[in-house]
Amino acid sequence: MNCHFYVILVLLMLGLCYSATPEVIRSTEYGLIRGELKTSEIDQNVQYYSFMSVPYASPPIGHLRFQEPVKHEAWQGVRNATKLPDRCAQPDQYFLTLAVLGSEDCLYLEISEPLTSRNGSKELLPVLLWIHGGTFVFGAPHVSGPDYFVEKPVVYINVQYRLNIFGFLSTTDECATGNFGLKDQLLALHWIQRNVKNFGGDPNRVTISGASAGAASVILHCLSPKSQGLFHRAISLSGTPLNRWALQRNPLEKMRRLAKGLGIDSDNTSIIVEELRRVDYRVLVKTVYNKSIMGDFIPYDAHSFAPSVEAEGPTAFITERAFKLLDEGKFAKVPHIIGHTTEEGSFAYDYIHSGTTNLHLYETSPEILIPSSMNIPRDSACSKKTLDEVKTFYFHNKTVTDPFSWTKYMSQDLFTRGIAKTAQLLAKKADVYYYILSYNGSRPMSYHGGVGHYEDILYLFYVRNRWTNVRTPLDDLIRKRLVTIWTNFVTTGNPTPYSDPLLQNVTWPKFDEEESFLDINKDLTIGQAPERADRDFWKELFRKCGSEPYHTY
């Protein structure tokens, strides 16, 4: 063998070779991994290196269930990372069969390293970390592909994290501290700092991004002291920890109810956790949604296991209310894109449409329209007043089961009210860019003429194993605009750093006193004070009937 063979072998082992070969090897702190050269499904002229299952933590099984994540053990040889891993254990999306998908061995990253868009440059590229949504119950990188972003010089990383009971069980003490899914994301951020250079990424230009529960996660990282310095920009789409579905208010009660339903007869949290570790993960998922054990629930309202406020301790991720931290300016002062679509309530209507929940429940029990965020005592004068005002403003004193009015109300109550409040609080200390997606594409995901929840994702990421929103020239133009805006932001911290004909030479202003925002429709336009009438309504209602301290809004 000549010296050239050894040079090539060493380069491959160090993860520094960028030649276009069918497979590629990169170095990580745990060992070598094998990826492969791929061609974009959108543009056959665009190639990238794909690593679909890069371990960033040990499998959280056995004694590691309900524990903080720990580093993976080192391995010998080259580990194959060319196949998608199991998704993290979760139920079927609409709870109709209670089939359990995935497994507990799921703490992996999908890394896409651009090749064509690098143009031969060896300069380190900005990094975009994507945190999927799914109300902290569903979701996986299986859904969204990197094909749009690999057209740009950006290293794209998709993270899997523990969900549901595995990610968010809490005993409110050291036996199970909770927020394990968020701590998984945190360990992934540390992994990126130590390893992303080997994939061409710049650890000093990391943007954390997510939608729905992923967006709430992004803002929670902005609030957690544990995450500071690990990222430099943030993008949160259609979600915030101020949305009520992003908070578990009574974690100890939920844990005890689950344990009792499984026949665990003890008040000792240490014993309960040890017993729960012995239960098959599929049984745990099914038990969480057993109404005879856990009680009735509305799937879009709140789940039994979600992020919670932790007790003080060395591993605690967040120990104070998100509202308080935002209000006091205790968050990472990084540039932030935040926004939503025009019909976020389509998420809730999905469960009506699928038959999971009956809309007439709101006729027989209209009190469930009273926002839990307001902390109003049941059967109080304010309880009746709030319900009356909601009926007048959103339902015009007609039936509360009108689908259009109900969806508009749910858009506010589940999403946009809290998102707007979050933007207001962030903008006091950081550069905030607010958007509303109002472009109604050729395959809308809404029910009543608006733009549905998660619909912006279909213009940012290639959707695997289902139809894509991008099928007309105008759809494709919106896609190119969104991907360009996001790429500008992850590169510079400014979504429109220069005049660009693709973006109609629009400059996206910051969300300051005038509360300017970008309306993303067929044209890009600048507006002021988004959804002013709704926001004024809620501001006054909270003033009259809300009861502090607020956890959500």
N, C-alpha and C positions, 0 to 999 in steps of 0.2 A: 504494500500500500504506500502511495506517495504522500508527501506532506500536505497536499491540497485536501485530501480526504479528511485528515485530522483537523484541519482548520475549519472545514464545513461542519464536522461533527461537534466541535467545541462551540461554534456559533449557535448551532441548533440547541445544544444543551443549556446555553446561557440565555436563550430566549431573545437573541439579538439579530436573528436572520430574518429579513423581510422579503426574500425571494418568493416568487409566485409558484409554490410547489403544492401538489394536491393535499398534503398534510403538513402541519407545522407544529413545532414543539416549543413550549414556553416554560420558563422556570417560575415556580412559586415558592413561598417560604416552607411549604410542606413537601414539595417534590416537583418532578416534571409532569407536564400534562400535554396531551396531544389534541390538537384541534384540526380543522380542515379548511381548505380554501373553498369558498362558496361564491356563487354568482347571484346577484339580486334577482328576485322574482319579478321585479318591476322593470329593471333595465339590465339587459344582458351584457352591457358594457361595464357594469359596476361589479367589482369583486371585493371580497373582504374575508378576513380570517374569523372563523366561528369556533367558540369554545362554549358548549351548551350546558356543561355540568361541572363547573369548577367548585370544589368543596371549600367553604370558608369556615366551617365549624364541624365538630364531631357530630355524628347522628345523635339527636336528642332522645335516645331510647333507653329503656331500662332505668337505672338510677339517675340518668340525666333528664328524664321526663320531669317537667315542672321545676327545672333548674335553669340558672343563667347559662347561656351557651358557652362552650369552651372550645379552644383551638383544636383543629384536627391533628391527629397524629401524623407524623411524617411517613411517607411510603417510599419503597424502593422501585426503581425502574420508571417507566413512563405510564401514567394513568390516562386512559381513554376518556376524553371529554366531548365526544362528538354526538352523543345522544342526549335528548332531554331527560331529566330525572323525573321521578314521581313528583306529582304536585303534593303540597302539604295536605294532610288528612282533612277532609271536608265533606259535608253532605251534598246531595244534589241541589241544584240552585233554587228550586221552588218547594223543596221539602215534600214533594208529592210521593216519592218512593222511599225516602230516607236511605237510599243507596249511599254507601261511603266510598268516596273517591280518594286515591292517593295513599300515602303512607306517612310515617313519622320521620323516615330518613329522607329529608327534603331540603336541607340547608345548603343550597348551591347557588352559584352565580352563573348567569349566561353572559358571556363577554363577546362583543362584536368589534373587531379591530379593523378599521377601514384600510383598504389597500389602494384602490384606484384613486380615491379622493385625496390621498396623501401626496400624489404627484411626485413620488420619490423622495420627499422630504423626510428627514429623521427627527425633525422637531417634535417634541412632545405635544400631544393634542389635548384639548379640554375633554373632561369626562362627564357624561350624563348618566346618573344612577336613577333607574326607574323603579318605583315602589308600587306594585299593582294594588288595585282597589278590590272591593267585595265585602264591605261592612265588617272587615276583620274575620270573616267566616269563609268566604270563597276566594277564588282567583289563583292564577299561576302564570308564569312566563309562557306557558303553552299557548296563550291567547294571542299575544302581540309579538310580531316579529320586527327586526331592526331594519328592514329593507329600505325604508324611507330615509332613515338617519345615516346609513352607511354611504349614501350619496354625498354626505358632507364629511369634512375632516373632524369627526367627533368619535371618541371611544364610548360605545353604548354598553351599559351594564344593567342587567335585569336581575333583581334579587328575590329569592323565595324566603319566606319567613313563616314561623309557626302561627297558626290561626286558631280561633275558637278557644276551646278549653285548654288546648296544648299551648297556645300562645298567651292566654290571659287569665288562667285560674289564679286566684289570690286568696291566701289565708290571712292577709293583712299583717303577717308577721314573717319571721325569717324562714319558716317552713316552706312557703311558696310565696315569694315576694310579688309575683305578678309581672305583667308587661314583658313577658319573655319574647313575644314577637317583635316588640320594639327594640329589645336588647339584641335580638338576632340582627336586625338592621344596623344597630350600632357596631356590632362586631364586624359586619360586612364593610362598614365605613373605615374601620381600623385596617382591615385587610387591604382595602383599596389604597390607603396611604402607604402601606408597606410593599405592595406588589404591582400596582398599576403601571409603573414605568416599564415593566417587562412586556406590557401589551401596548406600548406606545402612548400611554396616558400620562397626563400631568397631574400629580397629586396636589398641586397648588391651584388647580382650576377644576374643582369638583362641584357639580350642580346636583342637588338632590331634587327629585321631582316625583310626582305621583298624582293620582286622581282618586276621588271619593275617599275611601279609607286610606289610600296611599297619600292623598293630599293632607288628611288629618295627621298622618304619620310625619310628613314633612314638617308641619308646623310644630308638632311635638318635639322634633329634633331641634327646631329653632328655640324651643323653650327649655330643653334639658341641658344642664351644665355638662353632662357627660359627652354631648355631641359637639361642643364648641371647638372650633378650629379644624374640624374634620371635613367641612364643606364651605363653599365660598359664595354660592348663589342658591336660590330656592324657587321652585315652581310648584304651585298647588292648584289643582284643577278640581272644582266641584266638591270641595270637602274642607272641613276644619274641625279641630277638637271642640269648637263651640256648637257643633251640631249634636243633637242629643243622642244619636245612635253611636257616637264616638266615645261615650263614657259609660262605664259600669259603676252604678251608684252604690250598690250593696253587694260587693264581691263575697263577703263572708257568708251572708245569707244564701247566696246562690250555691256556694261550695258545699255548705251543710245540707242543703236540700238535695243536691245531686248525690252526696255520699249516703244520705238516708235512703234514697231511692234505690241505691245499689246494695243496700243491706249492711252498710258500714255503721255500726252502732258505737260511736265514740264521740266525745266532745274534744278530744285531744287532737289539735291540728296536725301534729307530727304523725300520729298514727293514721289519721285520715289520708294524708298525702301518701304515706307508704302503701296503704291499701289501694289507693287509686292508681298507683304505679303498676299494680299487679293486674289491673283490668285491661282486657283487650281494647286496643284503640278504637276499633269499630263499634264496640259496645258503648264506649264513652260518647262517641259522636251521636249515636242513636238515643242515648239516655238524655243528652242535653235537650233534645227536641221531643221528648216524651212528655206530653202535656199533663198526664196523670201524675208525673213526678215533679216537673219544673213549673207547671201551671201554664195557662194560656199566654200566648204572646202574639203580637203583630209583627211579622218578620221585617218590615221596613222601619219599625219604630225603634226598637232596641233589642239587642241580643243578650243572652245571659252572661256571656264572657266577652269583654272588650277592655280597652285601656282603663286603668284606674289610678287614683292618687295613692302613691305608696307611702309607707312609713319611712322615716329617716333611716338610712343605713348605707353601708359602703357600696352596695350595688344598685341603689335606688336610681331609677331613671327620671322620675318626676314626682315631687313630694308636695306640690302646691297646685291649686286649681289653675287650669289653663287660662280662664278669664282673668284671674288676679294677676298672673304673670304678664299677660298681654297688656292689661290696664296699667301696670306699674313699669312697663317698658323693659322687663327682664327677659329679653330674647336676643338671639343673634342678629346683629345689625347688618344683614346682608341684603343685596338687591333681591327683590321678590316679585315674581309674576303670580297673580291670583285672579281667579274668575270663575265663570260658570256659563251654562247654556240657558236658553230661554224657557225650557220646559223640564226642569230638574225633577218635577213631580212624576214624570213618566216612570221613574224608578219604582215609586210606590204603586203606580197603576199597573206595572208588570204583574204584581201579585194579585190584583183584582182580575186582570185579564186571564191569568193562568188558573184562576179558581181557588188559589191558596187562601185568600181572604175575601169575604163578602162585603161589598160596599154598603149594604143595608145595615151593617153593624153600626154605622155612624148615625143612622136614623133611630135605632133602638138605644144606643148609648152615646148620645152626642157629646157627653162630657169628655170623651177622649180627644175632642178637637182642642181642648184647653192645653196650651203648651206646657209640658213638664218643666221646661226651662225657666218658667216664671215662678215656680215654687209656690203655687197658690193652694192654700188648704182646701180640701174637698168640702163641698156644701157651704162655703163661705159666700159673703156678699160679692166678693170679687170674682168668685168662681162663676156665678150667674152673669155678672156684668161682662166678664171677658168673653163668655160664650155668646152672649147677645151681640157684642160688638163684632166678633168674628163672623157670626151669621150675617150681620148687616153688611159688613165690608166685603166679604168674599162670596157670600151666597145670596146677597140681596134679599134676605129674609124669605128665601124660597127653600126648596128641599136641599139638604146637605149632601144628598147623593147624586146631584148633578155632576157627571164625570168631568166636564170642563172646569167648573168652579172648584171642585174637589182637588183636581190636579194642580190648579193654580195655587190653591192654599197649601198643598203639600210641597210645592216647589219652595215656597217661603219658609214653611215650618221645619222642613227637613234639611234645607240647604242654604238658600240665598240670604236669608236673614242673618244667619251666623257668619256666612262668608263676607258679607258687606261689613259687619261689625269687626271682624278680624282685620280686614283691609284698613279700616279706619284706625284701629289701634296700632297696627304695624307701621302705618304711614307717619306716625308721630316721631318715629326714631329711625326709619329705614326708607330706602328708595323702593316704592311699590308701584307696580304697573298692573292696572285692573282691566280686565276684558270681559266682554259678553259675546258668546258665539250665537249669532242669529241667522247664519246661513243655513237654509233648509235645503239639503242636497237631494240627489235623485233617489236615495233610499233612506228616508228619515226613520229614526228610531222612536219618534214621539207618537202620541195618540191624538192630539188635538191641535195640530198645525204648527207647533213650536219645534224647537231643537231639543232632542231628548238627552237625558242623563247619560254621560259617557260617550256622547256622539262625537265630541271633539277628538277623542282618542282615535277614531277611525280615520282621521286625516293626519295624525301624527305617527301612527304605527300601522304596519301591514298586519292585517288580521288573519291569523292562521286558521285553517279548517272551517271557514265560513265565508259568506260573502263580504266584500269590502264596500265601503261607502263610495270609493273613488271609481266612477265608471263613465263620467262625462268630461268633456274638456273643462267645464267650469269647476266640477268637483276637483279635477287635477290641479287647476289653478289655485284653489283654496288650499289644497294639500301642500303645494310648493310654497305658498305664502306662510302657512303655519310652521312648516319645517324650517324655513329660512329665518323667521322671527325667533324661533326657539334656539336655533343654532347661533344666531347673533348674540342672544342673551347668554348662552353657556360659554361663549367665547369671550365676550367683553363685559357682561353685566348690564348691557343696554340692548333692548330688543330692536331698536332702529338707530344704530350708531351713525348711519350715513344715509344720504338720499339714494333710494333704490327704486327704479321704475317698476320692478316686480311688485313692490309694496306701495305702488302709486305715489311714491315720494312722500309718504306720510311719516310724520314724526310722532311717536307714541309718547305723550307727556306723562309725567309722574302723577300718581293719585295724591294730590296735595289738598289745599284748602278748597279749590274749585272742584275737586273730586272728578277729574277728567278720566275717561276710560276709552278703550278702543272697542268699537262695535265691529265685529268681524262678520260681514255679510258679503254679498256679491262685490261690494266695494268696501274698503276700509275707511271708516269715518270716526271722528272724535266726538264723544258726547260728554255731558256733565251730569253728576249726581244720578247714578244708575238706579232705576226703580224708585224714584223719590217718594211717590205716593205710598207705596208699601212700607218703605223705611220710616216715613213720618208716622204712619199708623202704628207700627210696632213700638217706636220710640215713646209715643204718648201712652200706649197701653202698658208697657213695662213701667213707665213712670207712675201711672195710677194704681196698678194692681200687682206689679212684680214684687217679689220679696227676696231681698239679698240675704246671703251672698249667692251670686250666680256661679254655677259651674258651666252651664251652656247658655246659649242665647237664641 
